[in-house]
Amino acid sequence: MYGLSETTGAATVCYNNNFSLNHCGQEMPGSSMIIANPDEEGKGEICLKGRYVMMGYLKNEKATRECITEDGYFKSGDQGRIENGFLKITGRIKELIITAGGENIAPVPIEDNFKIECPACSNIMVVGENERFMGALITFKVDIDMAKGGLPSLNLDPLAVKYFKDTLNLDLKTSEEACSHPKVLEHV
């Protein structure tokens, strides 16, 4: 399901056995969903229209004009595409990183793909705004220390330990070992 406060909750839904775990559902009855200005892959801004969409921001005409098109579509600010009638979110329009060279980079697909390729990764944040290069801040999955109030420990989660063993033939036990090992750095 996909929804925003401006759409009073849900904007897409899955029906009975017609669903996809890789998508956000289909447009709701009586509504309309379009992808504005799609690129060659069909990705563009998700725009929604229907009785569930707000009429505008209270006492903020400027913000209302910026997010509601002349034909009544709400511009969500989310980037996506429609695949076989299902909505697939691919990122945020405003979450573009603009490099010093003027390149527009969408960090979310990079981050999502990295997590798929490296399941030992807990979190990743791509950085590089106004820089000549891109970088990423990466954390690995670690055990949670319940004795210390649920804080992360330095001990790698069993999934991360297995990943490093299976992929790089390394017996790593802590995040410090993983972050400083040359084979891990090269792999990343």
MARGUKE-421405 format. One record per atom (N, C-alpha, C): x, y, z. Coordinates in pm, whole numbers, plus 50000, padded with zeros to 5 digits. Layout:
BEGIN
XYZ
...
! end
This chain:
BEGIN
500844988450000
500005000050000
500895012450000
500455022649932
501165035349922
500215046349965
500675055150050
499825066050093
500615077250156
499985088650164
500595100750221
499525107950302
499935116950389
498935124550464
498085132850368
498655137650258
497905145650161
496865137350086
496975124250094
495985115650029
495095108850134
495045114350252
494255109050364
494445094050382
495675089750371
495975075550390
496305068850259
495695057350238
496045048750124
495725055249990
496635053349895
496415057749757
496445045849662
497025034649706
497025022249628
496625010949721
496224999949660
495774988549739
495994975749659
496144964549729
496194951449664
494874944249690
494364937649590
493074930949599
493254915849606
492624909649704
492564895149717
493884888449681
493874880149578
495084872949538
495914880349434
495494892349398
496204900249298
497124910249369
498314905549408
499254914249478
500674910849436
501564919849471
502974917749443
503764922849563
504654914549615
505464918549729
506524928849690
506774930649561
507784940149514
507184953549472
505894955249494
505224967349451
504324972749563
503754984649540
502924991349641
501444990049616
501044981849524
499624980149497
499204986749367
497874986849346
497284992549226
496445004649267
496135013249169
495325024949203
493975020649256
493435028649347
492155025549410
491015028749314
489865021849328
488715024849242
488325039549256
487965045649145
487545059549146
488675069549153
489895064549138
491045073549143
491855072249015
492845080849004
493715080448888
495145082548934
496045074848877
497465075948909
498225076548778
499085086648765
499915087848646
501375089748688
502255086848596
503675089648614
503995101548523
504295112948586
504555125148510
505995125448459
506145130048337
507465131648274
508335119148287
507825107548242
508625095248256
509885095448171
510935089348223
512175087948147
512085075548059
513215071547998
513205060047907
512855046947978
513015046448111
512655034448188
511235035248244
510515046148213
509155047848262
509085054048401
510225058448455
510255064548588
509985079348578
509145084148668
508835098348676
508155101048808
507585112948822
506925116348947
505555109948956
505255103949069
503945097749094
502945108949123
501875109449043
500835119549060
499495112449080
498705117549173
497475110949214
496295120449206
495135114749171
493925122849161
492745114449208
491905120449289
490715113649337
490135120849457
489005116149504
488325122749616
489135121949744
490065112649751
490875110849871
492045120649879
492295128149773
493415137649769
492935151049826
493755157149908
493425170049970
493125180649864
492425191149904
492115202149814
493245212449813
494115211949913
495225221349920
495675223150063
496755230650079
497285233550212
496555245650269
496105244750393
495335255250459
496145268150464
495575278650408
496155292050408
497565292550349
497825283650252
499135283750187
498925281250037
498465291649971
498155290849827
499395287349745
500535292949782
501775290349707
502135275549709
502125269349828
502445255049840
501425246549766
500165250649771
499105243249700
499345243549550
499665255149495
499925256449351
501145248349307
502125246849397
503325239249365
503075224149360
502085219349436
501905204749444
500645199649374
499735208349332
498535203849261
498555209649121
498475200749022
498535205248883
497225211948843
497225218548730
496025225348682
494875215648657
495215203048622
494155193248599
493845184948724
494315189548842
493895183548969
494725172149023
495865169148964
496725158349014
497625163549126
497745155749231
498665158849340
500045153249305
501045161949306
502415157749276
503045152949407
503295140049417
503705133849544
505135136949586
505995140049488
507405141649521
508155128449521
507415117549503
508035104249494
508255100649349
509325093249325
509635088549191
509215073949182
508625070149070
508215056249053
507855053248909
507355040948890
506875036748759
505755026648782
504995024248678
503915014448686
504335002148607
504324990648675
504704977948614
503524968348623
502954964748509
501804955648504
500674960248594
500424973348597
499344979048677
499694981548822
500894977648865
501324979449004
502304991149013
502194998749121
503115009849145
504405004949207
505525009349152
506865006249204
507515019549238
507835021749366
508515034049407
510005032049387
510645041749322
512075040649294
512905051149366
512275060549435
513025070549508
512205083149529
512875093449576
512245106549595
512795116049490
511945124549437
512375134349339
513405143749403
513155148249524
514035157649590
515245150849652
515325137749650
516455130749705
517535128649600
517625137749509
518685137049410
519935143749464
521055137449441
522335143349475
522875149749348
523175162549357
523715169549241
525205171549266
526015165049184
527475165349201
528045178649153
529315180949182
529995193249138
529995194248986
529935182848917
529895182648772
528495184348715
527485186048802
526115188148757
525325175448731
525895163848763
525185151248744
524125149548852
522925145048815
521865142048910
521885127148940
522115123549066
522205109549107
521105106649207
520295096349181
519275091849276
519935081749371
520095085149498
520815076249589
520045063549629
518725064249632
517935052849684
518155040049605
518125040249471
518375027649399
519775021949426
520765030749440
522125026149472
522125019449608
521515025949705
521455020649841
520715007249845
519555006849779
518754994449778
519514982949712
520154985649599
520904975149529
522114970549608
522764979749679
523914975849760
523474966349871
522334969249934
521824960550042
521494946549988
521034945849865
520734932849804
522024925249777
523014932249722
524294925849687
525144922649810
524964930049918
525764928050039
524824926950159
524264915050183
523294913450292
523874915750431
525194917050443
525794920350573
525584935050606
525184943050507
524974957350526
523674959750604
523784967550709
522614971550786
522014984350728
522854994350708
522415007050652
523495012650561
523035020350464
523955027150373
523345040550336
524195050750329
523755063850286
524775069150185
524305071250062
525155076549957
525275091649977
526485096849965
526745111149982
527555116249862
527545129449843
528335135149734
527785148249682
526845154549754
526275167249711
527395177449690
527425183349570
528395193549532
529845188649537
530065175849532
531415170149531
531745164949391
533035162449367
533465156949238
533365141749237
533005135749348
532945121149360
531785117349451
531385104849444
530335099549531
530995090949639
530365089949751
530845081449859
529635075149928
529895066650024
528795060450099
529235057850242
528315059950333
528505056250472
527785042950490
528515032850536
527975019250543
528145013750683
527095007450734
527205000250861
526844985650835
527474976850911
527174962650900
526224958351010
525514947450986
524574942151085
525334937051206
524884941251324
525494936951450
524414932051545
524854924651648
523944920151753
523514932051838
522324930951894
521814941151984
522074936352127
522634944952209
522964941652348
521804945852438
520944936252472
519774939052554
520174942952696
521324938252743
521804941852877
522134956752886
522414962952772
522724977252767
521554985252709
520344980252730
519154987652688
518854986952541
519304976452472
519004974952330
519944982452238
521124985752287
522104992652204
522834982852113
523274987351997
524044978451910
525384975051974
525804962651958
527114958452008
528124959651894
529344955951918
530354955551812
530384941951744
529674932051800
529664918451747
528784917551623
529354912151516
528594910551392
527414901051415
526324904251351
525134895751349
525514882651280
524894871351318
525234858451253
525114858751101
524164866251047
524014867250901
525254873850840
525764884250905
526954891150854
528174882050864
528294874750976
529424865450993
529404855150880
528224849650853
528074839450747
528384845450610
527904857550584
528144863950456
529634865650430
530364870950529
531804873050512
532554859850497
532094849550566
532724836250556
532474830350417
531214830550375
530834824450246
531384832250127
531384845450135
531754853850022
533254856550013
533874859250128
535274863350128
536204853650201
535624842650252
536374832750328
537124839150447
536394848050516
536954854950632
536184851250759
536884848950867
536264846150996
536264859051078
535324867551050
535224880351120
534164879451228
534424885651341
533474885051453
532914898751490
533664909551463
533214922851504
533124932351385
532374942951404
532264953051299
533594960251279
534364961551387
535694967851374
536594959651281
536564946251296
537364937551208
536904939151063
535584939351043
535044940350907
535414953750844
535324964550921
535584977950868
537064980450838
537934972650898
539364975050878
540044964450791
539324953950754
539954943350676
540054947450529
541264946450470
541444950550330
540544943150231
540284930250255
539414922750161
537984928050166
537514931950284
536164937550296
536114951150227
537124959350250
537154972550186
537174971350034
537964962049984
538014959949839
536674954749788
536054945749862
534764940049824
533694950849816
533664959549916
532684970349919
532934979849803
! end
